[in-house]
Amino acid sequence: MSASNNTDLEQVYREMEEEAVRHTRIALEHMKEYGIEPEGEVRPFLPPSERNEEIKRLPYEHETRQVVTYETEPGEFSALCPFSGLPDFGTLRIEYVPGDWIVELKSLKYYVVSWRQIGAAQEDLTPIIFQDLMKHLKNPEYLVVETEYNVRGGINTTCTIDSREQ
């Protein structure tokens, strides 16, 4: 790698670190407004706007209706807790009946793993993922996005959005 490429890469890392610190500071200030302060060590995290928003799609050319379900294995889906910067591991489940499009799985995988450096409340991730998928699928007969997180502090969190109930 040339010195120029090294310098460019170092600049990218610096900018990412600065963005992570800036976003972490904003998130912590927002929580403080509601009387919530982190306990222990806080690690920096990126905002949801930094996720990979590209989800490729393929045409669905069949007249037969089918239910398509994608579900991550435990540990594959995670984001960072905005209070600590520690990972929140969970399972992401997507179910839909295709309209004109289906999701291309490799791009879905890249989308899912792009959340690993994002700091957001568990309840905030589900609607963002739902909107991203709806944007790319365009016209599914229905779409359900569910996130179920590993138990923390004795509390299990499951968030579900079903387009039929919107």
Secondary structure, 3 states (H helix, E strand, C coil): CCHHHHHHHHHHHHHHHHHHHHHHHHHHHHHHHCCCCCCCCCCCCECHHHCCCCCCEEECCCCCCCCEEEECCCCCEEEECCCCCCEEEEEEEEEEECCCEEECHHHHHHHHHHHHHEECCHHHHHHHHHHHHHHHHCCCCEEEEEEEEEEECCEEEEEEEEHHHC
